[in-house]
Amino acid sequence: MGRKPSTAIKPSCDKRDCFANESGACQCLRNNDFWYRKDKSCPFYKSRAEYEKEIQRLKEKGPIRND
């Protein structure tokens, strides 16, 4: 089963090194119009290297326990 892949048009992304940029489109957000920010930059931007480092840190930390 699972979810159907989205057929919606992905917003464009001008940050070529962003982890979510795939072929010039953001794969994480439905809308990237940050009109409320003075510099209009994406607050979720993270380079692929930063993303990989964060994933590694979380893997080393292990699963979350709810004791």
N, C-alpha and C positions, 0 to 999 in steps of 0.2 A: 504494500500500500504506500504509505508515505505521502508527502506533499507533492503536488505538481510543480514542475519548474516554472518560475515566473516568466510571463511573456511581456511584462511591462517594460517600457523603455527605461534603461538605467540612466541616471544623471551623469553628465560628463565630468571628468576629473582631469585637472591640469597638472596634478602632482604625479609625475611619472614614477617616482620612487615610493609612492604610498603603497602599503601592503594590500589595500583594497582596490587598487587600480588594475583593471584588466582590459587591455585594448582601449584605453582612454575613457573607460566608464567605471563608476563607483559600484562595487559589488555589495556594499553594506547598507547604503542609504537609499531611500526612495526619493528623497528630496535633499539637495545640497544648496539650497538658497538660504544663506545665512545673512539675511538682510539686517538683522539686529546687531551684528558685530561691526565695529568701526572698520576693520580691515577686510571684512568679508571672507576671512580664511576659515577653513574647516577646523572645528574644535576637536575632531576625531582623528586628525592626521597623525600617522605614525609611519616611519620608514619601515621597509621590509626588515632591515637589520634590527631595529628596535622591537618590531613584532616578534621576530624569531627569538630574541633575547628574553622577552616577556613570556613566551610560550615555554621556553626551557626552564625559566625560574618557577613557573607554575607546575611543571612536571616534577621538578625536584621537590617542591613543597608537598606534593601528594594530594590525595582527595580531601575534601572538606568533611569534617565530622560534625554531626549535630547531637552531641551527648548532652 
